[in-house]
């Protein structure tokens, strides 16, 4: 299904291609937990933005979504973790 999103549409994305590759390798994402690591850069960026009083709502929301991954395995966070694994993130294996 995700392959349809990566070919012949106006929505093209390297991240979509990475997710499609992960789903091809493991269609049910059974070998991956929904735990998404929190990169140091994301945390540092939000901390600096707070210090400098600069709004970064998108980055902050992304950072806090990763904290949500510490809760029950969800298909959404499994997809985020699988995509991250495709471009060199720390593998989140179950």
C-alpha positions in Angstrom: 0.0 0.0 0.0 2.7 2.5 0.9 4.4 1.9 -2.4 1.5 3.6 -4.1 2.4 6.8 -2.2 6.0 6.8 -3.5 5.3 6.4 -7.3 3.3 8.6 -9.6 2.0 11.1 -7.0 2.9 14.7 -6.2 3.8 13.6 -2.7 7.4 12.3 -3.0 9.6 11.9 0.0 12.8 10.1 0.9 11.3 9.4 4.3 8.3 7.7 2.6 10.7 5.6 0.5 12.6 4.6 3.7 9.3 3.5 5.3 8.3 1.6 2.2 11.7 -0.2 2.3 11.2 -1.1 6.0 7.7 -2.4 5.3 8.9 -4.5 2.4 11.6 -6.1 4.7 9.1 -6.6 7.6 5.5 -6.1 6.4 4.0 -6.2 10.0 7.0 -4.5 11.6 7.0 -7.4 14.0 10.8 -7.3 14.6 10.7 -3.6 15.6 9.5 -2.0 18.8 7.7 1.3 18.8 10.6 2.9 20.7 12.0 5.8 18.8 15.4 7.1 20.1 15.7 10.7 21.0 18.6 12.3 19.1 20.8 14.7 21.1 20.3 17.3 18.4 16.5 17.4 18.9 16.7 17.8 22.6 19.5 20.4 22.3 17.5 22.4 19.7 14.4 22.6 21.9 16.5 23.5 25.0 18.3 26.3 23.1 15.0 27.5 21.6 13.6 27.8 25.2 16.7 29.6 26.4 16.6 32.0 23.4 12.8 32.3 23.6 12.4 31.2 20.0 9.3 29.1 19.1 10.0 25.8 17.4 6.6 24.0 17.7 7.3 21.4 15.0 10.6 20.4 16.4 9.2 20.4 20.0 6.2 18.3 18.9 8.5 15.8 17.2 10.7 15.5 20.3 7.7 15.0 22.6 6.2 12.4 20.2 9.4 10.4 20.7 8.8 10.5 24.4 5.4 9.0 23.7 7.1 6.0 22.2 8.2 5.1 25.7 4.6 4.0 26.2 2.8 1.0 24.7 3.9 -0.2 21.3 1.8 1.6 18.7 1.8 1.0 15.0 2.6 4.7 14.4 5.7 4.7 16.6 6.8 1.4 15.1 6.7 3.1 11.7 8.7 6.0 13.0 11.3 3.6 14.5 11.4 1.5 11.3 11.9 4.6 9.1 14.7 5.8 11.4 16.4 2.5 11.3 16.6 2.7 7.5 18.8 5.8 7.6 21.2 4.7 10.2 19.4 5.2 13.5 19.9 2.8 16.4 17.9 -0.3 15.5 14.8 -0.7 17.7 14.4 -4.5 17.6 11.7 -6.4 19.5 
